[in-house]
Amino acid sequence: MNRLKATMLCTFSFARGRLIGLVVIQMIMMALTLIFSEVIKRFDVLVCADILAVIHLFVFGIVFYGRHNAFCISNAVSLKYRIYSFSAAAGGMCLIAALLTSVIYEYTDASTNYSFAEIYRYIIIGGAAPQNILIASFFENLFYYISAVSFGSLIGSLRSAKGDGFALLMLAVSAAAVLGFSFLGRYFVTPAVWLCVIPAIMLQSRFTAILLYIFIAATSLFSAYLLTYGVQSGTRRNKREAK
């Protein structure tokens, strides 16, 4: 069997359980929108029906990165095939998530529907949110989901390199720092405010928001690669020195 094909098959077997979980989550959300259709129709808005899918994709990035990387190392898979197989599995998950989200929002009784990515972007815009276009929302959600998986992969690389406790600690510290600077930003002009100016401006447009998500995904994956490669190189160097 071709080595790339074998790597792809093993990679998708690792992701199969998470893919089934994603579909189940989205089906549950679709069922809930049908059950509460009268309530949704009364308020004429459906918001963040994909929040569980976003969380699932983020956790998928954390878990899948470690499993995929361990498999590739143990089987001496080349870097090119690692990238191909990881991108195919992660991209497939995000594509399915974006498609199912579009289906959920398309068949609701509400005339106004906002995904998790759109609602916080509209909050940053301020004022009235514009009417959504299905195909535009699909692409925004797709790239947002990719950025969520990629950032999860960065956490996964940190988890593989430094352990679960350290990764959780860094995640908690990062969340605390974001919340802390957000609170201080209401009263004082902090350095973090200036760092957030460009992302905030980019989130005011759907097109530039997609560019931001692509940048986040690329930066996260490149950082994950550097962290993983650095740890592996250091381990091999230590082994050579020990000999």
N, C-alpha and C positions, 0 to 999 in steps of 0.2 A: 504494500500500500504506500502511496505517495506520503512523504513525511509531513508535508503541510496539511494534507487531508486528514492524516491520523491525529495531528495536533488539533485541528479544528474539531474533529469528532469528540476528542477528550475534553476540550474546552467547553463545548456546548453541553456535554454530559454534566460538567460541573455546574453550569448555569441553569440546567433544566428545572431543578426544584425551585429556584428563585423566580424563573419565568412563570411556572405554574402558580406560585404565590402571587405574583403581580396580576395575572389574569383573574385569579379569585378575588383579590382586593378590588379590582376595577368592576367585576361583576357585582360584588356586594354594593359598591357605590351606585351602580346603575339601578340595582333593585331598590335601594333606598330612595333614589330620586323618583322612582315609579310609585313607591308606597306613599311618599310625602308630596306627590304631585300637586295636590290641591293647595297645600301650604306654599309650595314654590310658585304656583300660578298666582296665588293671592299677592305675594310680595313681588312677583315678576322678576326675580333675580336669583341666580344660583352662583355661589361663590365657593372657591377652593374645594371642589369635589374631588380634586386630584391630590389633596394633601397627603393622604396615606400612601399614594403611589410615589410621591417625592421622597418620603421617609424611607420607603422600601428600596428605592433606587440608591439612595445614599448609603444605606446599610449594605446593599448588594455590592457597591463599590468597595467598601471596607473588607468584607469577607472574601469576595471573589478575587481581589487583587492578591491576597496572601495565598490562596489555594492555587491560583493560576501560576503565580511566580514560583511556588514550591514545585509544582509539577514540571514546569519548564526547566528549572535548575536540575532536578533529579534525572531528567531525560535528555539533558544537554541540547535543548531546543535553541536554535539560533535566535539572535535578537530580532531579526526581520520577521521570523515566524511568530515570535512572541507578540510583536506589535500587531501583526495581521490577525491572529486568533483572538487576542484581547479586544481589539477594535471591533471585530465582527460580532463577538458575543455582547459586549457592552452597547454597541450601536444598535444591534437587533433588539435588545431589551428596551432601549429608549424609544426606538421607532414604534414598537408595539404599544408602549405606554402612551405615546402621543396619539396614536390612532384610536386607542380605546377612550382616551380623554375626549377626543373629538366626537366620538359616537355618543358618549354620555351627554355632552353639551348640545349636540344636534337634536337629540330626541327628548329634550325636556320641554315643559310647557312655558318656561320662562323665556322672555324675549331678550334678556340680558344675562350673559354668562361670562364669568371670569375665572380663569384658572389661578392657581397659586402664584405663578410667575407674573401674570397680568395684574392681579389685584395689588400686589405691593409696588409694582411699577406705576400703577395709576395713583396710588397713595403718594408716591414721590412727585408725580406730575402735579397733583393738587387739582381741586375743582372737579368738574364733571368728567367722568370717564367716557371716552369715545365708544361708539358702537363697534363691536368686534366683527371681524371678517374671518370666516371659518378657516380658510387656507392659511391666512396670516397667523392666526392663533396656533394652528398646528405647528408651523415652523418655529414660532417662538417657544412653544412648549418643548419641542424636540431638542432644541439647543440648550434650553434650560435644564432639561433632564440629563443631557450629556454632561453639562457642567456639574450637576449634582453627583453623578457617578464618578466623575473625574476627581472631584474634591474628596469623595469617599475613598477613592483609590490612594490619594495622598495620605489620608489617615491610616489606610491599610498598610502602606509602606512604612509609615512611622511605627505602627503596631508590630510589623514583622521585624523591624530593625531594633526597636527599643523595648518591646513588650507591651502587653495590654494596659498595664497600670500607667506607664508613661504616656501612651497615646491618649488615654482617657483624661489624664491630668492636663495635657496640652490642649485638648479640646475644651475642657472646662475653663482653663485659663483664657483661651481665645474668646469663648462666649462671654465670660465675665468682663473681659477688656472691651468687647464690642458694646455690651450693655452699659458699662461704666462710662465710656466715652460718649455714648449716645445721651446718657443722662446729663453729663457735664456740658455737652454741646448745647443744651437748652439755656444754659446760663453763662458759659464762658466760650471763647474761641480757643479751642484746643488744636494741637498739631494734627490730631486725627480728623478734625473737620476738613482741613485742607487736603488730606489724603483721600477723603471721600467725595471731594468736589467733582472730579472727573467721572467716577462711576455714577454719581447721582445725575450728572448731565447726560450721560449715555443712556440712562434708564428712562429719559424723557421721550425717547423715540423707540419704536419697536425695532427698527433696523439697527440702530446703534446698540440697543440692548442685546440683540443677537450677537453683534460683534464683541460685546463685553463677555457674554457667556462663552464664546469661542476662546477668548483670551484667558478666561478663568480655567477652562478645560485644558488648554495647551500648557499653561503655567503649572497647573496641578499635576498633570501627567509627567511633564518634564522634571519637576521637582521630585516626584515619586521615583522616577527612573534614576536621577542622580543619587537619591538617598539609598536606593536599593543597590545600585552599582558601586557606590562608595563603600557600603558595608561588605559586599562580596569581595571587592578588591582588597580591602583591609584584612579580611579573613584569609584570603589566599596569600597575602604578603606575610602575615604572621606565621602561617604554616611553613612557608619557605624559610623564614628566619629560624623557626624552631628546629628545622632539619639541619 
